[in-house]
Structure formats: C-alpha cells, structure tokens
Amino acid sequence: MFNQEFSFPAKKVPSSTHESPSIDNEQQQPFEKPVRMEKPPIQNDIEDYGLIGNCHTACLVGMRGSIDYCCFPQFDSPPIFSKLISNQPAETCGFFSIHPMRIEDTTNKQHYFPDSNVLVTKFLLSEGVGQLVDLMPIWSDSGVHPQQTETMNESSTNCSTIETCCPITKLFNLYHGFHRQLVKTNSSQYRNCIIRRLEIVHGKIEFQIVCKPIFKYGAEKPHVEICSNKKSVVFSCSDQAIILESNRPCFESIDEKGAVIGLIEMSEIDPEKSCVFCLRYLEQGDMKGNHDCQTLLDEMCINEDLMLITNDLTIKTINYWQKYICNSNYQGIFREMVNRSLLALKLLMFNETGAIISSPTTSLPKSIGGNRNYDYRFCWIRDATFSVNAFLKTGMIEDAAKIVGFIEKTFDSEKSDSKPLSNIYTIMGKKLSGSIQEISKFSGFKQSMPVRVGNMASNAIELDIYGELLDSIYNFDIVRPISYNFWIKLKDVVEFVIENWRNPDHSIWEKSNNKCHFVYSKVMSWCCLDRALRLADRRSFPAPNDRWLKIRNEIYEDVMKNGYNEKMNTFVQSYGSEVLDVSLLIMPIIDFLPISDPRMVNTINAINKKPKEGGLVTSSLVYRTSDHHKSEKSATEGTYNMLTFWLLRVLAMMSDYDNNKLRQAQLMFEQISTFSNHVDLYSELTSFSGLMLGNFIHSNTHSSLIVAAVELAKRIDNTNL
C-alpha cells in the first residue's frame, strides 16, 4: 500500500545504547518449532512507541512492530495488551508482534503517514525491505461510521471520485490503485478494531506473527482456537472475545502460554504483496453466548474479502485525519510539531462524551524502580482547560466546544457536598470514588511497582482548577457564547472560591500530605474572579460585581504581601517558604502581573538559572521546584516537559521589550524538540539521562507545546528573526 515514494524518514531513531531487544529475540528458530519464551520478554523504552487510536481507545506500537499496550473497548478498560507495564508472569504479559524472523539483523524506522494518525513501521534487512501499517478505523465524531463507500467503475480514476480528500490522499489512492467498489460494512463489526497491514517493499522476507492477549488483568485464562482455514483465531473468556483474521492462511500453532504463532514469507514477485490482519474485540452482547471459532465467525458475518474491507477502512481513516487537521489555522514555523500535537490531543479525546484524558496509559513511573506510578486515563478539569486553550489558539473550535460541553455536563453529574466540581472525572463524566486498586500480579514498567487502576486525585483540594476553568470559558465565550444556564453554574464556582480562597490546598502538584497556602492556587483564585467579572461585563450577565471586585482585590493584595520573599527577591511556592516553583510563571500568562514588573522579572530570571545556581533549568529542561532533589521520592524524578513550554512562552512575552529573550525562547523550543521521540510525541517527564519517564503520551505537554508555538511564532513573524 505504501511504496518507497511515501517512505518519509523518521526524525530520529533511538540510539543503540537505549534500544531494548524485542520480545521475540528468543524466537528465531523455524516456525515449525516455536521457541518457548524461557526468559521474561524485555520491555522497550517509553520513547520507542508511536500511538494509534479511534477516539475511544488507543494502542502503543513499538518500533519493532509490537503492540505492547492497548485497552479495549475504552481508554479506562483493562488492557488486552500489557507488556509495557508487565512482562512477567506470562499470564499478565499481553502483546501482538509482527516482525522479520531475523530481527537481530533488522534496522527499524517508524513514522506517521502525513497529517494522520496512521503509523508506518519499516523493517530494513540486507535481503529486503518490509513495512507494517497500523491504524484503528476512526468513526465520525458523531460516533457513526460510514456504512458504505461510493460505487465506482474500476476503469475510472480513484482520486476523481473522492471529492472530500486532501491532495495527499488523492495521490495515495491514485498511486496504489484502490478501487472504490461498493462495500457494505457493518459499522458495529469494526467498532473496536485494529488493522495491521504487512507489506513487502522489495526483496524477500520471512515474518513471524505472535498474538497473545490477556483478559481481566490476567485473572482469567483465555480459550484459544485456530480455525480450520488457518486465517482466523478466536481468543475468548467468559464474557469477552477477540477475533484475529488474516487474508492469508498463516496461523499454525499455540504455545504453552496461550500465544498464537504464525509465519509468512513475502516476496516482491508475489501477485499479492500485502498481508492484512484485523483484530476485533467483542463483548458478551456481540457473542450471543457462543465462544467457538466457527460460530463466532458465522455470527459476525465475516466478509471473505478482508483486503477490500481494510482498504476501504484505511482510506476513510486517512481521509478523516487529514480533513481534521485541515481545520487548524496555525501556519507558523513549528507547523509540523503543532499538527502532531493536535493529532495527539485528538487521540486522547473520548468522542462519546467530549472528555479528554491526561494519558492513555497507567503506571508508567516518574522514576525507574520507584512507586510514583499513577493511572492517568481520566479527565482532569485542569488538563481539560489547558486543552481547550490549545484548541482555541489553533482555530479548532469544535474540539474546544466538546470539552467545554463535557465540563458543563459534569455540573449535573454526581455532585460533591463540599465543592461544585471534582478535580477529576471518568471519561463518562462520573466522579471517581477516590480509591485505587493495585494489580499485584503485574511486574510494572522495568520493575517499577505497583501498577495502579484508579486515582485518588478526587480526594485532593485543588482551588486552582476554578481559575483555570473560568479562564478557558472566558476565552471560549469569545468564539462560542455560553448559555445563561451555564453562567448560573459558573456563579456557583465563583462563590465557592470566595468562601475558600483563604484556605490551604494541595494545588497543581497534588501534594497529598502537604496542604499549604500555595501562591499558584491564590493567583488562580484571583483569575477565577477576574475572568468572571470580565465575562459578566462582556455578556451583561447578572452578577454581584462590587462584591466580586472587592474579593478579587483582596486576593491580589494578599499574594503581593505574602507570596513574595523579600530575602530571595522572588515569588515563592507558598506563603513563608523559600522554595522556587515554576508554576509561578502563570502570573504574567494570565495577566496577574505585567511581564515587565520588576518582581516578575526577578522571579523569571531566578527560575531560568541552572540548579547549581538555585534555578530550575538545565539544557532547556525544567524541574518543578527548587527542592526537587531534597525529597527522597523526587530525587530521581525527571524534568517536566510541559514546564519548558511554559518558560519559553514567558520568555517570548519578555521579548516585547528585550529581543534577546526571543532568540533564547526559540533556541529553547528547538532544544526541547530533541527530547520528543522519533514521531514527535512526549511523555510527562524527561529523565536525567534523557530518556522518557511518566505516562505517555501526556496531554498537558502537547497542549502547552501548541500554545507556546503560537505565541513564539507570532513574535518571530513580527520581528523577522
């Protein structure tokens, strides 16, 4: 499907010192004698993955062709592929790998098909070149997949019939000769589907396929059956099943751990140079109580021409993503990275409700071997508002509207007795219970335990979220005016802040055992009242303006009196402390203080020093606080990628009166870009050694990148730097 002409080189390939062996290093004997995996499969580094998804769930696909993390049917479901967070014992290690038999002699590259979330992994060997195209068919945003394609005559030109395609897709269709025949695809069949298309570019290569899903965190061993035609496999348990189909008979055996193993030899002289695999997840309602292979296949009405169906779904998926990214109005010098970040954020959105999760993964550690491993598969109000602002900055109004709509509906969900909004919600808009489950059988990422399900952030008091909420709603109202009913709910938020702003809280860093008078929360409380006053004035909404104005001014004076350390000559993390906190950069961003204010300039300059000089920045990487090395828990914690974009955004703002700051900000952007992975994706943190840490991918990092790129490019254009 994708020939050499579409083989865009990856930005960079992980160095050999960091590239971990694949799970299948042990499996190099002929197919007839599958090798038993005596040792635990070796886990790749976090940065070795690309992401695919369908706005309901997502998969991490490694550079060596293995899907090592995927939850079905939704982001917060148990994983069916789990090797990334547990490579032992065998019953907890799920994966789906496709790779050349001579994997030790293979050079791997990975990139996205332009302006899409379709991932291409290349295998380069002396005897030939192969590639693997991975995608999850995307539904329309309404949740309904197109039922059938257009009818066309085979003799006509493909690209001429696809009026809604972007130019690259027209070229793609024309070049590869896809004929848009009438295909009646039942959307429900491909609701939870992964398509993997294996192709030979040139030469002759033997490939091995190993598929080993798990169910219920490994608690229930699946029944595995290869159908008689060797083209289909069914993995089933009491209430779930997975069907894996191929257009070629390649599935031959099942090893003692329940992995289905197959082998296929592909050559450029073969009439059919592609082999397609379609994995579908079924729930009990789909199975009608039958678990045997043939019955399930009959019930699902499997179309014999799997290649034609997957071709159709692939074209629709590419069309969807390329049409989606065309909605962006960003044309700056960082367009490639901004587009990738927009596509990444879209993958984290749950289209059914409009929720946006912080990350599709759970329990990727903040430090290797540590226990700060958290479940990020939920929607934080704070993170959601950051994404709203990123979408607004790039003209992606509909995505911003979906998130705002989700937040508005949460007011009507399970209400707390003590606060108008919870800090965190499930993707269905429900408040979390505040409890977690530790999966004791899972070994964790590189032995970093425990693996957790659930999050206790809902128990924290985080007053800052209300300022972030009102700020994003104020910005959103400019392009899509909010309703009066929503305003009434926002007034309740403001009144809650008025009643509680003097109280200590856990703030943005969610310090579970340390409530303080954090300056960040005080400033965001000010922001809550400031934006509410501005919104009421702009829309003529009824509000107690005089009282709100009085409280807003009280908060301001309180911060200026207690949040500034005269000895250090900077603002500090909390009242009475001597800790420098990079979250203080929010002050000029939300117009609490002008960027030129001497107190703000001193604080920014202090933050922008090296750690040995009391600052927080090393080679454009930014630590959260100046005491990060003093806590045993955070001693090996990395730098936060999001915060680099905050800092360079502030430096760009300072360039309004100091042009040298603009050059510094641009250099910082270029430096932090080298810490993304080979497909421009970021995790939450970067380790001291430069490797990725924390959950992957991280929404706040990508939303912060977008906003910083917009601000920076605007100033670069104005100065012709």
C-alpha positions, 0 to 999 in steps of 0.5 A: 500500500505504501511504496518507497515514494511515501517512505518519509524518514523518521526524525530520529531513531533511538540510539543503540545504547537505549534500544531494548531487544524485542520480545521475540529475540528468543524466537528465531528458530523455524516456525515449525518449532516455536521457541518457548519464551524461557526468559521474561520478554524485555520491555522497550523504552517509553520513547520507542512507541508511536500511538494509534487510536479511534477516539475511544481507545488507543494502542502503543506500537513499538518500533519493532512492530509490537503492540505492547499496550492497548485497552479495549473497548475504552481508554479506562478498560483493562488492557488486552495488551500489557507488556509495557507495564508487565512482562512477567508472569506470562499470564499478565504479559499481553502483546501482538508482534509482527516482525522479520524472523531475523530481527537481530539483523533488522534496522527499524524506522517508524513514522506517521503517514502525513497529517494522520494518525496512521503509523508506518513501521519499516523493517530494513534487512540486507535481503529486503525491505518490509513495512507494517501499517497500523491504524484503528478505523476512526468513526465520525465524531458523531460516533457513526461510521460510514456504512458504505463507500461510493460505487465506482467503475474500476476503469475510472480514476480513484482520486476523481471520485473522492471529492472530500480528500486532501491532495495527499490522499488523492495521490495515495489512492491514485498511486496504489490503485484502490478501487472504490467498489461498493462495500457494505460494512457493518459499522458495529463489526469494526467498532473496536478494531485494529488493522495491521497491514504487512507489506513487502517493499522489495526483496524477500522476507520471512515474518513471524506473527505472535498474538497473545492477549490477556483478559481481566488483568490476567485473572482469567485464562483465555480459550484459544482456537485456530480455525480450520482455514488457518486465517482466523483465531478466536481468543475468548473468556467468559464474557469477552472475545477477540477475533484475529483474521488474516487474508492469508492462511498463516496461523499454525500453532499455540504455545504453552502460554496461550500465544498464537504463532504464525509465519509468512514469507513475502516476496516482491514477485508475489501477485499479492504483496500485502498481508492484512490482519484485523483484530476485533474485540467483542463483548458478551452482547456481540457473542450471543453466548457462543465462544467457538471459532466457527460460530463466532465467525458465522455470527459476525458475518465475516466478509471473505474479502478482508483486503477490500474491507481494510482498504476501504477502512484505511482510506476513510481513516486517512481521509478523516485525519487529514480533513481534521487537521485541515481545520487548524489555522496555525501556519507558523514555523513549528507547523509540523510539531503543532499538527502532531500535537493536535493529532495527539490531543485528538487521540486522547479525546473520548468522542462519546462524551467530549472528555479528554484524558491526561494519558492513555496509559497507567503506571508508567513511573516518574522514576525507574524502580520507584512507586510514583506510578499513577493511572492517568486515563481520566479527565482532569478539569485542569488538563481539560482547560489547558486543552481547550486553550490549545484548541482555541489558539489553533482555530479548532473550535469544535474540539474546544466546544466538546470539552467545554460541553463535557465540563458543563455536563459534569455540573449535573453529574454526581455532585460533591457536598463540599465543592461544585466540581471534582478535580477529576472525572471518568471519561463518562463524566462520573466522579471517581470514588477516590480509591485505587486498586493495585494489580499485584500480579503485574511486574510494572514498567522495568520493575517499577511497582505497583501498577495502579487502576484508579486515582485518588486525585478526587480526594485532593483540594485543588482551588486552582482548577476554578481559575483555570476553568473560568479562564478557558470559558472566558476565552471560549465565550469569545468564539462560542457564547455560553448559555445563561444556564451555564453562567448560573453554574459558573456563579456557583464556582465563583462563590465557592472560591470566595468562601475558600480562597483563604484556605490551604490546598494541595494545588497543581502538584497534588501534594497529598500530605502537604496542604499549604497556602500555595501562591499558584492556587491564590493567583488562580483564585484571583483569575477565577474572579477576574475572568468572571467579572470580565465575562459578566461585563462582556455578556451583561450577565447578572452578577454581584460585581462590587462584591466580586471586585472587592474579593478579587482585590483582596486576593491580589493584595494578599499574594503581593504581601505574602507570596513574595520573599523579600530575602530571595527577591522572588515569588515563592511556592507558598506563603513563608517558604523559600522554595522556587516553583515554576508554576509561578510563571502563570502570573504574567500568562494570565495577566496577574502581573505585567511581564515587565514588573520588576518582581516578575522579572526577578522571579523569571530570571531566578527560575531560568538559572541552572540548579547549581545556581538555585534555578530550575533549568538545565539544557532547556529542561525544567524541574518543578521546584527548587527542592526537587532533589531534597525529597527522597521520592523526587530525587530521581524524578525527571524534568517536566516537559510541559514546564519548558513550554511554559518558560519559553512562552514567558520568555517570548512575552519578555521579548516585547521589550528585550529581543534577546529573550526571543532568540533564547525562547526559540533556541529553547523550543528547538532544544526541547524538540530533541527530547520528543521521540522519533514521531514527535510525541512526549511523555510527562517527564524527561529523565536525567539521562534523557530518556522518557519517564511518566505516562505517555503520551501526556496531554498537558505537554502537547497542549502547552507545546501548541500554545507556546508555538503560537505565541513564539511564532507570532513574535518571530513573524513580527520581528523577522528573526 
